[in-house]
Amino acid sequence: MENKLTHFKIGQIVKTQGLKGEVRIYSTTDDIYRYDDLDTFYIGKDLNTEYKVQNVRYKGNLVIMKIKGIDTVEMAEKIVNKNIYVSREESKELDEDEFFIADMIGIDVYTVDNKHVGVLDDVLQYAANDVYVIKGEDNKEYLIPAVMKFVPEIDIEERKMIIDPIKGMLD
């Protein structure tokens, strides 16, 4: 079963900024400066209306954006608390060994000796490294650090992840 998301959330509009329609955005991507290269995006659940970036600046961990066509604080107030999405085409180029989390959820997980462990249910993102949450039989959860030592292979095409757990990881 192919699980291809067509749009990815990259932030949430949290507040208006000034009186000319600028908004403050909390970025939900690992690279806040990805907004520098952003051209078009979508707001909220409406994936038919494209918005364009007029300009972007940064204040601490927030993105301050002027959106073309949103020229008053009243217009900006209408989009506060909405999420910002980009199409897969507008998303960041990935390195060879990188994957979108959305593409990984639901893939089958096996040990190196081909024992089925479960399916990838979630990816917890931490500063040190991500942690894969695998749902096994009887809703048992296994937490596997997303490092080469424990996850030697991920094959998105085959929808398969191979893990090499140490003693105690799957108990």
C-alpha positions in Angstrom: 0.0 0.0 0.0 1.5 3.3 -1.1 1.4 6.0 1.5 2.3 9.2 -0.5 1.4 12.5 1.2 1.2 15.2 -1.4 1.6 18.1 1.0 3.8 18.6 4.1 3.2 20.9 7.0 6.2 23.3 7.5 4.8 25.7 10.1 1.9 27.3 11.9 0.9 31.0 11.8 0.9 32.0 15.5 0.3 35.7 15.5 0.0 38.9 13.4 3.0 41.2 13.1 2.5 45.0 12.7 -0.4 46.5 10.7 0.5 45.7 7.1 -0.5 42.0 7.1 2.7 40.3 8.2 2.4 37.1 10.2 4.6 35.3 12.7 5.2 31.7 11.9 6.4 28.9 14.2 8.5 26.7 11.9 7.9 22.9 12.2 10.8 22.0 9.9 14.4 21.2 11.0 15.7 24.1 8.9 14.0 27.4 9.8 15.8 29.1 6.9 14.0 26.9 4.3 11.5 29.8 4.1 14.2 31.8 2.2 13.7 29.5 -0.7 9.9 29.2 -0.4 7.9 30.4 -3.3 4.4 29.1 -3.1 2.5 27.5 -0.2 -1.0 26.7 1.1 -2.7 27.8 4.3 -4.9 25.4 6.3 -6.9 22.7 4.6 -7.4 24.6 1.4 -4.9 23.0 -1.0 -6.5 24.7 -4.0 -5.5 28.3 -3.1 -1.8 29.0 -3.6 -0.2 31.8 -1.7 3.1 33.5 -2.5 5.8 34.9 -0.3 6.4 38.6 -0.6 9.3 38.7 1.9 10.7 36.8 4.9 12.8 37.8 7.9 13.5 36.1 11.2 13.1 37.0 14.9 14.5 34.5 17.3 12.9 31.1 16.4 10.0 32.7 14.5 9.6 33.4 10.8 8.1 36.9 10.0 6.5 36.6 6.6 4.7 39.1 4.4 2.3 37.1 2.2 1.3 38.6 -1.2 -2.3 39.8 -1.1 -2.6 39.9 2.7 -2.2 43.6 3.3 -3.9 44.4 6.6 -3.8 43.2 10.1 -7.5 42.2 9.8 -6.7 40.0 6.8 -3.8 38.5 8.7 -5.9 37.8 11.8 -8.1 35.5 9.7 -5.2 33.1 9.2 -3.8 33.0 12.7 -3.5 29.4 14.1 -3.6 27.9 10.6 -0.9 25.6 9.4 1.3 26.3 6.3 1.8 23.5 3.8 4.0 23.0 0.8 3.5 20.6 -2.0 5.9 17.6 -2.4 7.5 19.5 -5.3 8.2 22.6 -3.1 9.6 20.4 -0.3 13.3 20.2 0.6 15.7 18.1 -1.6 16.6 15.1 0.4 20.0 13.4 0.6 20.3 9.8 -0.6 19.9 8.4 2.9 17.1 10.8 4.0 13.3 10.1 3.9 10.2 12.0 4.6 8.7 10.7 7.9 5.3 10.6 6.1 6.7 8.1 3.6 8.1 5.9 6.3 5.0 5.5 8.5 3.4 2.1 8.0 6.5 0.2 6.6 7.1 -3.3 7.8 10.0 -3.8 10.3 12.1 -7.0 10.4 15.2 -8.0 12.3 18.4 -8.9 10.5 17.4 -12.5 10.7 14.1 -11.8 9.0 11.8 -12.0 12.0 8.8 -9.6 11.6 8.7 -7.1 14.5 5.8 -4.9 13.5 5.2 -1.7 11.6 6.7 1.8 12.0 4.0 3.8 13.8 5.8 7.1 14.6 9.1 8.9 14.6 10.1 10.8 17.7 12.5 13.7 16.9 15.1 14.5 19.4 18.3 16.6 19.2 20.6 13.7 19.5 18.8 11.4 17.0 15.4 10.3 15.9 13.7 7.3 17.6 11.5 4.9 15.6 8.3 3.8 17.4 7.4 0.3 16.1 4.0 -1.3 16.9 4.3 -5.0 17.3 1.7 -7.7 18.0 -0.7 -7.1 20.9 0.0 -3.3 20.5 3.4 -3.7 22.0 5.6 -0.7 21.3 9.4 -0.9 20.7 11.6 2.2 20.6 14.6 1.9 18.3 17.2 4.7 18.0 17.4 5.8 14.3 21.1 5.2 14.0 23.0 2.9 11.5 24.1 0.6 14.3 20.5 -0.4 15.0 18.9 0.3 11.6 21.2 -0.9 8.9 18.7 -0.7 6.1 15.5 1.2 5.1 14.0 0.4 1.7 11.2 2.8 0.9 10.4 1.1 -2.4 10.0 -2.3 -0.8 8.3 -0.6 2.3 10.7 -2.5 4.6 13.0 -1.6 7.5 15.7 -3.9 8.8 16.7 -3.5 12.4 19.6 -5.0 14.4 18.4 -4.8 18.0 20.7 -5.4 21.0 19.6 -7.6 23.9 16.7 -6.1 25.7 15.5 -3.8 22.9 12.6 -6.1 21.9 11.7 -7.5 25.3 
